[in-house]
Amino acid sequence: MKKILYVLIILIFIISCEGKKKHYYPTGELCCVTYKIRNNDLHVIEYFKNGKIKEEGDYKTVVIGEDKGKRFRIGHWREYYSDGVLKWEGIYNLNGYLFDKDKGLPDFLHMPIKLSLTGDTGCLQVGHKYKLRILMPNVPSSVYKVLYENFKEVPPNPEDPDCYPYLIIPSKAGRMYVFVLFPDKNGYYHFEGHTLFFEYKVIE
């Protein structure tokens, strides 16, 4: 009995090793680990160069039809900022959609959201750089748009995009607003009834 159990353990180990693959950045850091699960489906864990998890979830592989061989997200997915803070998490349905297309998009305005702005002490200063990120645990950043002065899109942060994706530089004293714009149930973007705004005081 012990011998049979020992053989089974070895077989399980061999199978798991065959189904596991590691991928590396050109500079040598671990980039991604994939685990083969159900048929050709994969469980994927991607990493930042600093070793922290970037995202994790399952991919479904299409086995028939025109899309044979293609993969799409399915089940529970999580994404993180490079300092380990959860960016968002959600569940993709069997068709690879995060939201049910037949029911339309959800009411984003009533979902929890927080803006994290570096150096925010209650007053921002004209000409200073402030890194910004959105903490919205149930909605990926691909869904919403972030705008500020004169309703222009907040530019990307070139210095640390994996931790704070946006960069704000106030241009004038007074009140500055950051807008988070969401699509309506049909997927169209417009301000009325689909925007959250956050107010900041700016001084010289």
Phi, psi and omega in degrees: 000315179297323180294318179297316179298320179297317179295319179298319179298318178297317180297316179298320180296318181295315181298316181294325179291321180293329183273358183251130178229141178247141178234147187233152171292157177304335180272001172104347180284150178296128183256317188202144173235128178243141178238125179283123178237191180351110180054242180256013178288155185232144165257127188239135172234115177258148185235149167283166180296337180279002176095350180278152182290134178267312177201158182208135178173188183251149173244132174267135179258127178285128186253348179221166174084188184295332182266017181306131179095341179283155181237146175221157182292145178211148177075204188280125177237145174230142173232148185230158166278165188290351175264008177094354179287134181296126178275311175188163172212150181194175183240120176275139181279185185293343178263004178084016179255140178285325179241147181290113184295328180291329181269352183082175181285151182285175178276093185295332186295340181256013175266150180296139180207146178214138174261131178248116185237120181292142176075011181280108179249018182109331177225133175264159181244142179301133176083351179276151179267135178229126178276140185230141170218157181254130175251097180227092195297346183245005185224125178288156183294342179290346183277319187252164175242146181244122183236160172212225190321129179057026176060029176269153182292139177294127183291156177291155178267109184285342185277322185212059187294336182280345181249316176229097189290339187245155180229123180247132176231097181301137184257346181208154180286157181127219179252133178242139180243138171252126182252136172248113188257129182246154175284155174281186185295343179261000176093008181263143180263128170201155189290315190297115176079003183224028184225136169254143178229148182234131187258138178229144176267133182241131178240163179290000000 
